[in-house]
Amino acid sequence: MFIDVFKNNGKDYLRLANSKREQNDKGQKVARKRVLLNIGPLEKFDDGQPDYLQRLRQSFRAGIPLIPSLAPYCANEIPREAYTFTFEEGHPNCAGAPKLFSHLFLERFLEDLGLQNFFSSYKGLTKIEYDVYGFAKLLIFGRLLNPASKMATVRQNDDYYGSILTAFNPDNVYDTLDFIAANRDKIIRRMNTRLVKKARRSPEIIYYDVTNFYFEIAEADEDELDEQGMVREKGLRKFGVCKEERKLPIVQMGLFMDDNGIPIAIESFPGNTLDHLTLKDALKNSIDGLEFSRFILIGDRGICVYPNLVHLLDAGNGYIVAKSLLKSKESERDWAYAEEDYLYEGVGFKYKSRVIDRKVKDENGIERTISEKVVVYWSKKFENRQLAENRSFLDFLQKFLESPSNFRLTLTQAKGLRRFFSKDVVNQKTGEVLNSSQLKALIDIDKVHAYKRSMGYYQVVTSELTMEPKDVIDKYHGLSRIEDQFRVMKGDLAARPVFVRNREHIKAHLLICVIALIVMRLIQNRIALSGLVPSAMEKNVQWTAGLSAERVQTALGKWQVDELPGDYYRFLNIDNPDLKLILDAFNIKIPYKIYQRGELKSIKTNTKIFI
């Protein structure tokens, strides 16, 4: 049974009906509607609040209808429908063939992010003949549900209920990558416009960090040269410092994220680009065009160079970034370690701040004077963690200083010692090599003491001169959440190793991964806001405490539907706890019953992504 809306003299009327598939005179199965109750005009019952019809239908299914005359027809008041099916030997229905249904749920996200309209409109403008939106959906859903290569993802088409593509050429998946790369900026702008409008995104705080993705190839990309031998365009896949410590070509990716943990934009760079050299171009290419109001950018020590920070100030924005104490001036370190002016919170945490004028150079090399607040804090937990992480090296260092002749250095130990070398090293002109007993003279003892003394201390600098020090610290700590973005992209969404080769396809691949990540974060945030997992309400734990990305991915993979004779369907696994949590968070009700095709479609159309 269902509540139907029909027109009568131009007005919307309500009625209760049911539908059954019956055999007509030609032996074909057709749906026949039977009216059980004429309820009356919609305007008579509409309470003026949003989504009245949806709420009416939900109340009816729950057995507590908003319209009293429907009460006798509720499922708990009348005999339940009995289903009878005839299976014919040899028919495919005798063997279950479950299909994924979760893609219809995920498609609602793409619609609300404006991507359906975007792909459809641009297909019409460019005269594209293949289903570019269908291929894009396959690529995005594949990342979320079953990450695989591009061709393997296309072969997953038949795994979905109703399929996503009909007649198609699999090679068009690469044309779709070209389309996505060519329209990358427009896609990012469209999603951000929708998130501002529908999710009330207000990016007063923007986080930025850099990671990289490796390629299982032997050689790096060559630079493209012009006729004079000058570099026209740098190769993208280059050898650099790989986060996974693999000796393979990599691509650098800069990611912007809002304060709700939802990605804003990405930029890609050659793998040998240093972290701090990515920020200005990333801002110009991805953020400036979004026309955000003033924001505070929060970043790690890797981007703390003053041409970057002055660029932010000149654009009317602010910053909160970490700055290495060990690389600061000696007078700055002395102030940080001195006990004067520290404020204590218990015995395990202290902090202090001051405002200073600093002479710096902008991106054009011109000297400027800026004012910034310096916040230094010490945490016992941070100190204990640093000591634990460096215990073996610290023990080795102490023994080495006491008796260097007893040690044969491993490559790892030699790399660890580099930071403590003094400037007086081996004479490269003569090629003289000192033996291990002489190596002690090359170690700068002051650097060793400074390293040990820095344990537990952290320094943050900010343009926000009036912001309370604790607020500066708290906002900076939010940057740790962007690391989870990278972990999910590389792990659950299997963004690497990357198998596509050309520049456009690499950029499209990374954007597809970020779109999938946006959808994942919207699901996790909705679960956190639903109140169904109370501990998830705290921002610093809402993703993992609500439902981890891995569990969301597994649960959505279990949301399946199986076809029965007569074009009837039944859902599988909807009692799975994680899947039920997702459905409840989005107010999706799936009663235990057998469904017809039209009812399956209504589940998608009635799903609201943003509240």
N, C-alpha and C positions, 0 to 999 in steps of 0.2 A: 504494500500500500504506500501511496505517496500523495503529497499535497500538490495539486496541479493549479496553475494559473491560466485563465483563458479570458478572451475579450468578449464583452457583451455590450453592444452600443458604444464602443470606444472605451469602456471602463474595464479595469482588471477585476475579475471575480475569482474566488477560491472554491475549490471542490476537492473532495477526497476520492481517489480512484485507485484501482489496481490494474495491472497489465499482465497478461499471460500470453505466451506464444502458443498458437493453435495452428492446426493444419487447415489450409483453405481448400477450395474445390480442385485446385491444380496440384494438390499434394505438397505445397510449399509451406514452410513455417513462417507465420506472420504474427506480429504483436497486435493484440486487441485490447483496447482500453475499456474498462467498465467503471461507471461512476457509482460510488457508494453513498456519497453525501454531498449535496450542494450547500456550501458553507455561507456564501454571501459575498458582497463586494469587499475588496481588499481595504479600501479606505475606511470602512466601518471598524476594522480591527487594528489597523496600523497605529502603533503608539507614538510614532514620530521619531523613535530612536533608530540608530543605524542598523542595517541588516535585519529588519523585522522578519522578512520571509525566511531567511536562514535560521533565525532563532526560533521561529514557529516550527519549522521542520525538525530542528534538533529537539525541541521540547516534546514533539509528538513521538519521535523515536525513543525518547527517554521515558515515555509513559506519563508525563506531566504537562499536557498541552496547554499553550497559552489561551486557546479557545475552548471553553468548557464542552461544547457540543461534540468535540472530537474524543472526549474521554472514553466513551464506550467502545471506540475503535482502536484504542491503544493496544499494543501487543500484549500487555499484561492483563487485558480485560477480555480478549476474545481468543478462541482456539488458535494455536499456532499453525501456520501453513505446513502441510506435509508434502514432501517432494518425492516423486517417483521417476526414475530414469531407466531407460532400456539401453543396455550396451549390446551391440551386435558384434559377434566374434569376427575378428579380422579388421575391425574399425580402429583407427588411431586413438580414439577416446579410451580404448581399453587399457592403454598404457599412459600413465600420467606424463604430461609435458609442461611442467610449470614454467611460466614466463615472469620476468621481472615486471613489477608494477610501480616500483619506487620512482621510475623515470618521470611518470606523470606528476608526481609530487615535486620532483626537482625542476620540472619544466615551469612550474609556477614561479620559481625564483627567477628564472631567466626572463619570464614575461614581466615580472615586477621590476627587474633591473633594466628593462627597456630593450633587451637584446632581440626579442622576437621581432618587434617593430623595426629595429635597426637593420637586421639582416634582410628582412622582407623588403623594406623600402629601397635599400641599396641594391638588392638583386634586380628590382625593377628598373632602377636608374642605369645600371651597367649592362643590362641585357644578359645577365648570367643565366645559362640554361639549366645547370644542375642545381640540386637542392642544397644551397650553401648553408642554410640554417639547419637542415637535417644533419649534414656532416658536422657542423659545429656542435650540435647537441650530442652527437655520438662521441666526439672528442672530449667534451666536458663531462658527460655522464660516465664515460669510460675511466677518467681520472678518479672520479668519486667512488665508483663501484667496483671496477676491475681493471686497474691500470695495466696497459700493455702497449706494444708498438702501434704505430698508426694503422698499419694494415690489419693487425690482429684486432684492433678496436673496431674497425669497419666490419670485420667478420662477426662481431658481437651483435650486429643489427638484429638478427633473428632471436636473440636471447630476451628481447623486450616484448611485452604484450603489445600486439598491434604492429610491431616493428616501427622503426623511426624512418627508414628510407624504404621506398618501393623499388621500382626499376632504377638501377644506378650503375655507374662506372666507378669501381673502387679507386681508380687513380685520381678521381676528383677530390679525394681527401687532401692531396698536395696542393691542388688549386685553392682549396679552402684555407690552407695555411698561408698561401700568398695573399688571399683576401684579408685575412685577419691581420697579417703583418702590415699591409698597406693602410689599414684602417685602425691601427692600434690606438692612436691618440683619440680618435672619435669614439671608440668603444669604451676607453677609460673615462672619457668625459661624460658619455651617456650614463654609465653606471653610477658615477659620482653624483650626477644631477638627480638621479632617482633615489640614491641613498640619502641625500640631503632632504629631499621632499618626503619620502616615505618612511625612512628610518631615522629622520631628524638628526642626521649627521651634522655635527658642528665642530669641525676640526680646529679647535683652539690649541690643541696639543697634537703634534705630528711626530711620530717616531721614525727614525731612519737608521738602517743598518745594511751591511753588505755581506753577501755570502757568494759562493761560487759553485758551479756544477761542472763535473768532469765528463770527458768524452773518452771512450775506449778506442783511441786512435793513436798511431805512433808518432805522427808528425803534426806540428802546429800549422795553422793557416799562414800563408804568405801574405805580405802586404801588397795591395794593388798600387802600382806605380804609374805615373804619367809618362809622357814622352821624354821629359827631362830627367827622369829617374827619381822624381820626388814622390813621396807617399801621398796617393790620392785618397786611399781608404785603408785603415789598418785591418789586418786579419782579426777575426773575432776569437777563434779558438787558439789561445796562446798558453805557453808554459808560465805558470805563476805559483804563488803560495796557495796550494790546495787545502781547503778546510779539512778534507778527509785524509790528508797527507799521502795522496797518490801522485806518482810521477807521471801525470797525464795532462794533456792540454785542458784548459778550463775556460769558462766564460764567467765574468763577474756579473752579479746581479744586485742592484740597489733596490730596496723595498721600502716604501712609505706605508705607515699604518696609523690609523686613528686611535683615540683613547678607548674605544670599545673593542680593540683587537681586530678590526676589519681592515684588510689591505685597501690602500688608496690607489697606488700606482707602482709600476716597476720600470727600471731602466737596465739595459744590458751594456756591458763594456768588454773590451778585450781582456783576456785573462791575466795579462801582465800589468793591468792598471792598478795602482795603489789605491787603497780605500779612500783616502782623503781627496784624491783627484776625481772621484766620481760625483761628489755632492753637487757642485755648482751646475754641471751639465744636467744632472738628474732633476734639480729644481727647475731649471730653465725649460727642460723638455716635458716634464710631467706635472709639475705643481703650479707654475706660474699661469698656465692657460686655464686652470680650473677656477680662477677668480675667487679664491678663498679670502676671507677677511684676515686680519692679523693673526698669526699663529706663532707658537713657540716650538721650535724644532728641538727634539731631544736625541742626542747621539752619543756614541761611545768614544773612547780616546782616539780611535782611528781617524776620526774626521775633525779632531780638535786642532786645526791649523787656522790662523787668524784671517787669511784671505777668505776662507769659507764663512767665518763668523761675521766678518765685516760685510760680506755679500748679503747675508741675512738681515743685518741691521739696515743697510742701504735700501732694502726692499720694504722696510717698515715692520719686519718681523723680529722675533727674539730667539734665544737659544738657551738650552741647559745641556752642557756636555761634560763628560769626564775629562780630566787632564792628569797626566802622569805626574805623580809627585817626584819620582826618581829623575824625570827629565826637566823638572822645574829648577829655578835658580836656588842656590844654597840658602839665600835669605828667606825664600818662600818655604823651603823645607824646615828651616829653623823655627819659623812662626807656626807651622803646622804641628811640629812635635812638642813645642813649648806648652806647658800645662795652663798658662794664663788664658782666661776668658772662655774656657770650655764649660759647656752646660752638660750636666750629667742626667741620664735617665737610667736609674739603677746603677749597677756596677759594671754592666756589660755594654754600655753605649754612651758616647759623648760626641758633642759636635760644637763647632763655633764658626763664625763667619766674619768677613770684613769686606768693605767696598774699597777698591783700589783703582787708580788711573794707570792705564797700561799703554805704552807706545807699541804700535803694531804696524804691519804693512798690509795694504789691501791687495786685491788681485792684480792691480797694475803696478805694484811695487812702491806705491806712494805711502809714506809714513803718516800714520794717523794716531790720535790719542782717543782711547775709548775708556769708559768706566764700566767695571763689571764687579759682580759680587762673587767672592771666593768662599766656598763652603767646604770645610774639611770635617770628616767624622771618622771615628774609630769604633769598631764593633768587635766584641770578643768572639762572636760566632764567626765573623769574617776572618779574624786572626787564626782561630782554630782550624778553619777550613784551609786557609793558605798553608799553615804549618803541616797539615795532614797531606795536602797535595804535593808539597815540596820536601817532605821529610827525608826521603832517600837521598835527594840531591844535597840537602843541607848537611846531612851526616857525612856524605862523601866529601863535600867541600871542607868541612872541619878536619877530617882525617887527612885530606890532601894537603892542607896548609901546614899541618903538623909534621907530615912526613911525605913529601911529594915523590921521593925516589922509590917508594914502595908501590907505586901505581903505574899500571899500563892503561892509558885512557881509551875508552870506547868512543865511537863517533858521537853518540848522544851526549856523553859527558864533555867531550871537547866543545860541542855546540853550546852546552850550558855554561861553560866557562868563558865564552867569548865576551859576555856582557861585563866581565870583571877584568878584562885585559887592560893594562895601562897603554899609553900611547908609545912607550918605549918597547918595541917588539923586535923580532928578528931582523937583522940587516938584510934587506932584499937585494941590495947591490952586490954584497959579497956572497950571499947565499948561505951565510953561517946559520946552522941549526943548533939550538941549545938542547942539552940533554934534560931529562926529567928533573934532575936535582936543581937545575938552574931555572926551571919554569916558575918556581915560586916567586922569583923576582919580577916576573911579568904580571902577576896578579895585583891589582889595585886594591889594597886592603880597605881603603876608605869606601870604595864601591861595595865591597862585601858587607861592611858594617851598615851602610845606607840601605842595602837590600834587606838585611835582617830587621833593621829598625822600622821599615815601612810596613811590616806585617800588620794587617788589621786596619790600616789607614786607607782612606779614599778621598779624592779631591774632585769637586765639581765646580765649574764656573758657569755663571749665568749673566745674561743681560738684564734680568728682572731684579732691579736693585731693591725694590720694596717687598719682594716676596719673602715670606718667612723661611728661615733655613730648613726647617723640617718639611715644609711644602716642597722646597727645591729637591730635597733628598727623596721624598715620596714619589714625586713626578719622575725623577730620574730612574728610580727602581722599576717604573713601568716598562722601561726598555727591555727588561729581561723577557717580557712576553713575546717580543719579536723573534727571539730565539726559538720559541715553540712554533712560530710560523715556518721557519726554515726546517725544523725537524719534521713537521707534518708534510711539507712539500717534498722533502727528500725521502721520507719514509712512507707514510700512508698513501700519498699521491704519486709516489714513485717518479718524481720529476727527473731523476738521474739514475744511471748514466743516460745521457741524451744520445739518441741514435739518428736524429735528423742532421743534415749536413750544412745546408747553405744558411746564410745570415738571416734571411726572411723567415725560414722555417724554424730556426732556433728561437727567434723573438716571438713568433706565434706560439710555439710550444710553451714558452715561459708564461705568456699571457693566459693561455688556456689553463695552466696550472694555477695561476693566481685567481682566475674566475672561479675555478673549482674550490679554491681555498676560501674565497668570499662566501660562497654558498655554505661551506662547512661551518664557518664562523657564525653565520646567521642562524643556522640550526642550533649550534651550541649555545649562542646567546639567548635564543628563544627558550631553550630548556632551562637555562639559569634564571630567566625572568619569570618563568611559569610558577615558581614557588614549589614545584614538585620535588626539587632537591634542595632543601634549605641551605645547606652548606655552600651551594654554588652561587649564592647571592653576592659573595665577596669577589670583587673584580680580580684579585690576584689568584683565585683558584677556580673561577667559574668554568673554564674550559674543561679541565680534567675532572673536577668534582661533579659537574653537570653530566657530561658524557664525553669521554675522550674521542678523538677523531677516529681512532681504530675501531672503537665500539659503534660509533655512528655508521661507519662504512660497513661493518659486518651486519648490523641490524638492517640497514637499507637493502643489503644484498639478500636478506631473508624475506623481504616483502614481495611475495610472489602470488600469482593467480593461476588457477588451473581450469581449463575448459572442460565442460561436461556436455553430454548429448543435449541437443535442442538449443544450442547457443546460450547455455547457462554457465555460470562461473562460481568458483569458490576460492576464498583466500586461504593462503597457507602461512603459518607461523605468526599470525597476528597476536598470539598470546606470548610471544617472545618478550621478556621484560624490557629490554632496551628498545625494541621497536615500539612497544606499547607506550614507553615514556615519550618517544618522539611524537607519536600520534596524539597522545594526550596533551602535549605541550602546544600543538597546533590545533587542538580541538577537533581532530579528525575522528569521527565515530564510525566504526565498522562493526555493526551487530553481527552476531553469529547467524547467518542465513545464506541462501543461495541467491546470486546476483544475476541480473540481466545486463546486457551491454550498456544500455542507457544509464543504468544506476552506477556502473563503473565510471562513466564519464562525469557524472554529477559529483563524484568524490573529488575529482580534480577541480572542477569549476567552483565548488563550495569552499575550497581551501584558501584561507587568508594567511599570507606570509607575514605581513606587517600589522601590528596592532597599535 
